[in-house]
Amino acid sequence: MTAALEFQSSTEMRRRYSDAKAKLWGPPPRPRRFIAPPTVKAQPTPPDAIDVRIKRRPCRKDDVAFLSEIKRIQWLVCHYYQVDRLELLSARRHAQIIKPRHVAMYLSKTLTLKSLPEIGRRFGGRDHTTVLSAVRRITARLKTDEVLANDIQTLTEWVRA
């Protein structure tokens, strides 16, 4: 005679299954906590040691000489269009942010040797197809929009300076 398992409900079946799984694999692992060594003591950061790049203010062209290529392009585009860098990297899709973001992606692709996925990562974790779409849109608009062409030319001169 074979033993057949009879369950009263699906809830009881799930409970028995999870009990059997816990017996087989043991309890789930505890989350690890970081405990600082006793020699390290938390101290407040003095105001003069705070990095200039963290402050939310319009950047100046002189501040960006020490940044990486893509970050430097982002800062210059933010300065040119009077947009905050955090907004440029955010998920917002307002027209006042989309144009500078697309211009920055276009300049990053044309003036650097970085790949599309790398540029996408530097712009808030975006997909490479988003960068490709931005580059194509700006390329198409450059043929008809003289203002945008002047903006791109000015920004290109700023980046190369």
SERO-4910 file (N, C-alpha, C, O; in steps of 0.05 Angstrom, whole numbers):
BEGIN
 pado doro    nc1    nc2    nc3   cac1   cac2   cac3    cc1    cc2    cc3    oc1    oc2    oc3
  Met    A     17    -23      0      0      0      0     18     25      0     36     27     16
  Thr    A     12     43    -18     28     68    -20     16     89     -3     -9     91      0
  Ala    A     34    106      8     24    128     25     18    151      7     36    160     -8
  Ala    A     -6    162      8    -13    185     -7    -17    209     11    -28    206     33
  Leu    A     -6    231      3     -8    255     19    -35    269     12    -41    274    -11
  Glu    A    -49    275     32    -74    289     27    -72    316     41    -65    318     65
  Phe    A    -79    336     27    -78    363     38   -106    374     39   -123    369     22
  Gln    A   -110    389     60   -137    402     64   -140    426     45   -162    431     34
  Ser    A   -118    440     40   -120    464     23    -92    469     11    -72    457     18
  Ser    A    -92    488     -7    -66    495    -20    -48    509      0    -24    508     -2
  Thr    A    -60    523     20    -44    537     40    -29    517     57     -6    521     63
  Glu    A    -43    495     64    -30    474     80     -7    461     64     14    454     75
  Met    A    -12    457     38      9    445     21     33    463     19     56    454     21
  Arg    A     29    490     16     52    509     15     67    509     42     91    510     42
  Arg    A     52    508     64     65    508     91     82    483     94    104    485    104
  Arg    A     71    460     87     86    435     90    111    435     72    132    426     80
  Tyr    A    108    446     47    131    447     29    153    465     40    176    458     40
  Ser    A    145    489     51    165    507     62    178    495     87    201    500     92
  Asp    A    162    480    103    174    467    126    195    446    117    216    444    129
  Ala    A    188    430     97    206    410     87    231    423     75    254    413     79
  Lys    A    228    445     61    251    459     50    269    471     72    293    470     70
  Ala    A    257    481     93    273    491    115    288    469    129    311    474    137
  Lys    A    276    445    132    291    423    144    314    414    126    336    407    136
  Leu    A    310    415    100    331    406     82    354    427     80    377    419     82
  Trp    A    347    452     77    368    472     72    375    488     97    396    502     97
  Gly    A    360    486    117    366    502    141    354    529    140    340    536    121
  Pro    A    358    545    161    345    571    161    358    590    141    381    585    133
  Pro    A    344    611    132    355    629    113    379    644    126    379    649    150
  Pro    A    398    653    110    421    667    121    413    694    133    395    707    123
  Arg    A    427    701    154    422    727    166    435    749    149    455    745    137
  Pro    A    422    772    148    435    794    133    460    803    148    460    805    173
  Arg    A    480    809    133    506    817    145    505    847    151    494    863    136
  Arg    A    516    853    174    518    881    181    547    889    183    564    874    192
  Phe    A    552    914    174    580    924    176    584    936    203    569    953    212
  Ile    A    604    926    217    611    937    243    639    949    240    658    935    233
  Ala    A    640    975    245    665    989    242    685    980    264    676    975    286
  Pro    A    710    978    257    730    972    278    730    993    299    723   1016    294
  Pro    A    738    986    323    737   1005    345    755   1029    341    751   1050    354
  Thr    A    775   1027    324    794   1049    320    781   1071    302    791   1094    303
  Val    A    761   1064    286    748   1084    268    725   1097    283    707   1083    292
  Lys    A    726   1123    285    705   1138    298    693   1157    277    707   1171    263
  Ala    A    666   1158    277    652   1176    259    655   1204    268    650   1210    292
  Gln    A    663   1221    250    666   1250    257    652   1266    235    653   1258    212
  Pro    A    640   1288    242    628   1304    221    649   1316    202    671   1322    210
  Thr    A    641   1318    177    659   1328    157    659   1359    158    638   1371    158
  Pro    A    683   1371    160    684   1400    161    674   1412    135    678   1400    114
  Pro    A    661   1435    136    649   1447    111    669   1452     89    662   1451     66
  Asp    A    694   1458     96    714   1464     75    724   1439     61    736   1441     40
  Ala    A    718   1415     73    727   1390     60    706   1378     42    712   1359     28
  Ile    A    682   1390     41    661   1379     24    669   1385     -5    677   1407    -12
  Asp    A    666   1365    -22    673   1367    -50    655   1387    -64    631   1388    -60
  Val    A    667   1404    -81    653   1425    -95    632   1413   -114    611   1425   -118
  Arg    A    638   1389   -125    619   1378   -144    593   1369   -132    573   1366   -147
  Ile    A    592   1366   -106    567   1356    -93    547   1379    -90    523   1374    -91
  Lys    A    556   1403    -86    538   1426    -81    521   1430   -106    529   1429   -129
  Arg    A    495   1437   -100    476   1442   -121    477   1471   -128    464   1488   -115
  Arg    A    492   1478   -148    494   1505   -158    502   1504   -187    513   1484   -196
  Pro    A    496   1525   -202    505   1525   -230    536   1524   -230    549   1539   -216
  Cys    A    546   1507   -247    575   1504   -247    588   1526   -266    574   1537   -283
  Arg    A    613   1531   -261    628   1549   -278    646   1533   -296    653   1510   -290
  Lys    A    653   1544   -319    670   1529   -338    697   1523   -325    709   1502   -332
  Asp    A    706   1539   -307    733   1535   -295    733   1511   -276    755   1500   -271
  Asp    A    710   1503   -266    709   1482   -246    713   1454   -258    718   1435   -243
  Val    A    711   1451   -284    708   1425   -296    734   1414   -308    733   1394   -322
  Ala    A    756   1427   -303    781   1418   -315    791   1391   -305    805   1377   -318
  Phe    A    783   1384   -280    792   1360   -267    774   1336   -271    781   1314   -262
  Leu    A    752   1338   -285    733   1317   -288    739   1299   -312    755   1306   -329
  Ser    A    727   1275   -312    731   1256   -335    716   1268   -359    702   1287   -357
  Glu    A    721   1256   -382    710   1267   -407    680   1270   -407    670   1292   -412
  Ile    A    666   1248   -401    637   1249   -403    626   1267   -381    607   1282   -386
  Lys    A    637   1266   -357    628   1283   -335    633   1312   -342    617   1329   -335
  Arg    A    655   1317   -355    662   1345   -363    642   1355   -384    633   1378   -382
  Ile    A    634   1338   -403    614   1346   -423    588   1351   -409    574   1370   -416
  Gln    A    580   1334   -390    555   1338   -375    555   1365   -361    535   1380   -362
  Trp    A    577   1372   -347    578   1397   -333    577   1421   -352    563   1441   -346
  Leu    A    591   1419   -374    590   1442   -393    563   1445   -406    554   1468   -409
  Val    A    549   1424   -412    522   1425   -423    503   1437   -402    486   1453   -408
  Cys    A    506   1428   -377    490   1439   -355    494   1469   -352    475   1484   -349
  His    A    519   1478   -354    525   1506   -352    513   1522   -375    502   1543   -372
  Tyr    A    515   1511   -399    506   1524   -423    475   1527   -423    465   1548   -430
  Tyr    A    461   1506   -415    432   1506   -416    419   1514   -389    395   1513   -386
  Gln    A    436   1520   -369    426   1528   -342    408   1506   -330    386   1511   -320
  Val    A    418   1481   -330    404   1458   -319    423   1446   -298    447   1446   -301
  Asp    A    411   1435   -277    426   1422   -256    435   1394   -266    420   1381   -280
  Arg    A    458   1385   -259    468   1359   -268    451   1336   -258    448   1316   -272
  Leu    A    441   1339   -233    424   1318   -223    398   1315   -240    388   1293   -243
  Glu    A    388   1337   -250    365   1336   -268    372   1322   -294    356   1307   -305
  Leu    A    397   1328   -304    406   1316   -329    407   1285   -326    402   1271   -346
  Leu    A    415   1276   -303    418   1247   -299    392   1234   -288    391   1209   -287
  Ser    A    372   1250   -282    347   1239   -270    330   1225   -292    337   1226   -316
  Ala    A    308   1214   -283    290   1200   -302    269   1219   -313    252   1210   -329
  Arg    A    270   1244   -306    250   1263   -315    252   1266   -345    273   1264   -357
  Arg    A    228   1271   -358    227   1273   -387    215   1299   -396    201   1300   -416
  His    A    220   1321   -382    210   1347   -390    227   1358   -413    251   1352   -415
  Ala    A    214   1374   -429    228   1384   -453    252   1400   -446    272   1400   -461
  Gln    A    251   1415   -424    274   1432   -417    298   1415   -408    321   1425   -407
  Ile    A    294   1390   -402    316   1372   -394    324   1353   -416    347   1345   -419
  Ile    A    305   1346   -433    310   1326   -454    330   1337   -474    349   1323   -482
  Lys    A    327   1362   -482    345   1374   -503    374   1374   -492    392   1365   -506
  Pro    A    379   1385   -468    407   1384   -458    418   1356   -455    441   1351   -460
  Arg    A    401   1338   -446    410   1310   -443    417   1298   -469    438   1284   -472
  His    A    401   1302   -490    407   1291   -516    432   1304   -528    448   1290   -541
  Val    A    435   1330   -524    459   1343   -533    484   1332   -520    505   1328   -533
  Ala    A    482   1328   -493    505   1317   -479    512   1288   -488    535   1281   -490
  Met    A    491   1272   -493    496   1245   -504    509   1246   -531    527   1231   -538
  Tyr    A    499   1265   -548    510   1268   -575    540   1276   -573    556   1264   -587
  Leu    A    546   1295   -556    574   1304   -554    591   1282   -542    614   1279   -550
  Ser    A    580   1267   -523    595   1245   -511    602   1224   -532    624   1212   -532
  Lys    A    583   1219   -550    588   1199   -571    608   1209   -592    625   1194   -602
  Thr    A    605   1234   -600    621   1244   -622    649   1253   -613    668   1252   -629
  Leu    A    652   1262   -588    678   1273   -580    695   1254   -563    718   1260   -558
  Thr    A    683   1231   -555    698   1212   -540    698   1185   -554    683   1181   -573
  Leu    A    715   1167   -545    716   1140   -556    700   1120   -540    703   1096   -543
  Lys    A    683   1130   -522    667   1112   -505    645   1099   -521    635   1109   -540
  Ser    A    638   1074   -512    617   1059   -525    590   1069   -516    587   1084   -497
  Leu    A    569   1061   -531    542   1070   -524    534   1059   -497    522   1075   -481
  Pro    A    539   1034   -489    532   1025   -462    547   1041   -441    535   1047   -420
  Glu    A    572   1048   -445    587   1064   -425    575   1091   -422    572   1101   -400
  Ile    A    567   1104   -444    555   1130   -443    528   1128   -428    521   1145   -412
  Gly    A    513   1107   -434    487   1103   -421    490   1100   -391    474   1111   -375
  Arg    A    511   1085   -382    516   1082   -354    522   1109   -341    514   1114   -318
  Arg    A    537   1125   -354    545   1152   -343    521   1171   -342    523   1192   -329
  Phe    A    500   1165   -357    476   1182   -357    454   1170   -340    431   1168   -350
  Gly    A    460   1161   -317    439   1150   -299    431   1122   -304    408   1115   -298
  Gly    A    448   1106   -316    442   1078   -321    422   1073   -344    406   1055   -343
  Arg    A    424   1090   -364    406   1087   -387    416   1065   -406    440   1058   -406
  Asp    A    398   1055   -422    404   1034   -441    419   1046   -465    417   1070   -471
  His    A    435   1029   -478    450   1039   -501    432   1048   -524    440   1066   -539
  Thr    A    408   1037   -526    390   1045   -547    379   1073   -542    372   1088   -561
  Thr    A    378   1082   -517    370   1109   -510    391   1129   -520    384   1149   -532
  Val    A    416   1122   -516    437   1139   -526    437   1140   -557    440   1161   -568
  Leu    A    433   1117   -569    432   1116   -598    410   1133   -609    413   1147   -629
  Ser    A    386   1132   -596    364   1148   -604    370   1177   -602    363   1193   -619
  Ala    A    383   1185   -580    390   1213   -576    409   1223   -597    406   1245   -608
  Val    A    429   1207   -603    449   1214   -624    435   1217   -651    441   1236   -666
  Arg    A    417   1199   -657    403   1201   -683    385   1225   -685    384   1238   -706
  Arg    A    371   1231   -663    353   1254   -663    369   1280   -666    361   1298   -682
  Ile    A    391   1283   -652    407   1308   -654    419   1310   -682    420   1332   -693
  Thr    A    428   1288   -692    440   1288   -719    419   1297   -740    425   1312   -758
  Ala    A    395   1287   -737    373   1295   -756    366   1324   -752    361   1338   -772
  Arg    A    365   1334   -727    358   1362   -722    380   1381   -731    374   1404   -737
  Leu    A    405   1372   -731    427   1390   -739    424   1399   -768    433   1421   -775
  Lys    A    411   1383   -784    408   1390   -813    389   1414   -817    391   1428   -836
  Thr    A    369   1417   -798    349   1437   -802    350   1460   -781    341   1482   -787
  Asp    A    360   1455   -758    360   1474   -736    387   1488   -733    406   1476   -724
  Glu    A    388   1513   -742    413   1528   -740    421   1536   -712    445   1537   -705
  Val    A    401   1541   -695    406   1547   -667    420   1524   -653    440   1528   -638
  Leu    A    409   1500   -657    421   1476   -646    450   1472   -657    468   1464   -642
  Ala    A    454   1477   -682    480   1474   -694    500   1493   -681    523   1486   -676
  Asn    A    491   1518   -676    509   1537   -662    514   1528   -633    537   1531   -623
  Asp    A    494   1518   -620    498   1507   -592    518   1485   -592    536   1485   -575
  Ile    A    516   1466   -611    534   1444   -612    563   1453   -618    582   1444   -607
  Gln    A    565   1473   -636    591   1483   -643    604   1497   -619    628   1493   -614
  Thr    A    589   1513   -605    600   1527   -581    608   1507   -560    630   1509   -548
  Leu    A    591   1487   -555    598   1467   -535    622   1450   -543    638   1443   -526
  Thr    A    624   1444   -569    648   1429   -578    673   1445   -573    694   1434   -565
  Glu    A    672   1471   -578    695   1488   -573    702   1489   -543    725   1488   -535
  Trp    A    681   1490   -526    686   1490   -497    699   1464   -488    717   1464   -471
  Val    A    689   1441   -499    700   1415   -491    729   1413   -500    746   1402   -485
  Arg    A    736   1422   -523    763   1419   -534    783   1439   -522    807   1436   -525
  Ala    A    772   1460   -509    790   1481   -498    804   1471   -474    820   1486   -462
***
